[in-house]
Amino acid sequence: MAVYQIVLHPDPLLREKAQEVKKITPNIWKLLDNMADTMYAAPGVGLAAPQIGVLKRVIVVDVGEGLIELINPEIVTAQGREIGPEGCLSIPGAQGEVPRAAAVVVRGLDRHGRTKEIKAEGFLARALQHEIDHLDGVLFIDKVVRWLENKPGEE
C-alpha cells in the first residue's frame, strides 16, 4: 500500500466540496487502503479523501476500536452538544475546543457497497463529524470556540 502526503492548510483544496462516489471500483478499494495506511502513519484517528488531494466522499476513522471505512457518509441524526478538543492532520500544531453533537447516527456504504449505519457517541462521534465536515470543505478551525494550541499561521 501507499502513504500519501497530507494536504496542509491553507491549501484551497481543503475548502472544496467532495463529490459523491457513484460506483465502487477497485480504485475506491485502493483509495480506502491507502487512506488507512496514511492515517496510521501520520499518526491520526481519521482521514478524509480531500486531505490527500482526492475530492471523493470517502473517510476512514479508527479511534482505537478498529478501522471504519465509509463511502458517501452522512449524519442521519445528531443529539446533544458537547465541547471537546480537536486537532487535524492538515493543520499541524493547532488545537482547539470545538462544539459537536454528543451522539450521532452516520450512514454510508462499506467497500462492498452495503449500507452501514454507525451509532456513535463521545470521541467516535466527534471523529466522524470532523471527517464528514472535511467532505464539505469545513475545517475544525471554522468551529473553534477556544484555542488550546497555536492558531493556524501563528507557529
Secondary structure, 3 states (H helix, E strand, C coil): CCCCCCCCCCCHHHHCCCECCCCCCHHHHHHHHHHHHHHHHCCCCEEEHHHHCCCECEEEECCCCCCEEEEEEEEEEEECCEEEEECCCCCCCCCEEEEECCEEEEEEECCCCCEEEEEEEHHHHHHHHHHHHHHCCCCHHHCCCEECCCCCCCC
